[in-house]
Amino acid sequence: MTDLQITLTRKDIAIARLLFYFRSGLGIVLTILGSVFAVTLVSTLVANRNEILSFHSYLLPVALLVILPASVTLAGLFGPAISKWLTTITYSFSDSGFNVSIPSVSAYFDWTDVRRAIQTKRYIVLSVPGALQIVPLFQLPSDTAKDLNILIYQKTQTPKNQK
């Protein structure tokens, strides 16, 4: 069993939300659509140098590329629910699952509850029913971070014959 104590910041939560958004199918599709609309808009502006496009023609690319990811990231970031998690969080990882606890709440998740695991050099983000669990790896000793990455990879990857 691996026990960790970490402290999240609003920045950690915002980064985890962006990681989850941009690595989800919907986030990728919306980003591609926004990019296509932006390229189309620029090529239209170049082709029609003498005409000025209306403000409305800019809204869709701006919404898809900037406003939507920003709203996903900032939604409730300064609310009371997030503020409760800006304290010391204790994670206990084992072969069967993991426990998350703060002074007022505790929850246990089996590895089968993890819908998605995102692992980067600085973060592990686990999507479980109702929440994202965030582990900032830079707060951990390097050997602990490496062992945790291996454990989570082993427990969250679906073997090819079970897909």
Secondary structure, DSSP 8 states (H G I E B T S, - for coil): -EEEEEE--HHHHHHHHHHHHHTSHHHHHHHHHHHHHHHHHHHHHHHTTT----THHHHHHHIIIIIHHHHHHHTTTTSHHHHTTSSEEEEEE-SSEEEEEETTEEEEEEGGG--EEEE-SSEEEEEETTEEEEEEGGGS-HHHHHHHHHHHHHHH---GGG-
